[in-house]
Amino acid sequence: MNSCFFIALSSEIKLFIELSAIIGPLAILGVVLLLKRIEKDNPEKIRWR
């Protein structure tokens, strides 16, 4: 991200962007791990493409 645009943003927007950058990938990882656990218990339920 270009730093001159980041400087112009308010502090609430900066906080939101930083939290989204951290929480977003963790949420995706959590969903993948949950699906793998469901697949281990019941392989017919989940089909990976």
N, C-alpha and C positions, 0 to 999 in steps of 0.2 A: 504494500500500500504506500502511496506517495505521502511523504511526511508533511508536506505543506497542506494537504487536505485534512490530514489527521489533526493538525494543530488548530484548524478553524472550527472543529466540532466541539460541542459542549461536553462537559465532563460526564454527564449521564449517558450520552451516546458512546463515548469512549469506553465507559464501563461495560455497556451492553455488548459492544464489539469484542472486548477482551473476554468477557464471560462466555459469549457465544463461541469464540475460538477454542475455549477450553472444554466447555460442556458438550458442544455438538459432537465432536469425535468420540467422546466418552459414551454418549448416548448410543451412537451407532455401534460401537464396540459391545455395549451391553446387550443390544438387540441381537447381534450376531451370536454372542455367547449363549443367550437364552434360546435362540433357535437351534443351536448345536446341542444343547442339553435336551431339548424336546425331541430332536432327531435321534439322540442316543436312546431315549426311553421308548420312543415309538417311531421307527424309521419310515413308516408309511405316511405319517402325518405331514412331514416336511420333504419337499423335493427341491433340491438345488438345481439351478439351471446353468 
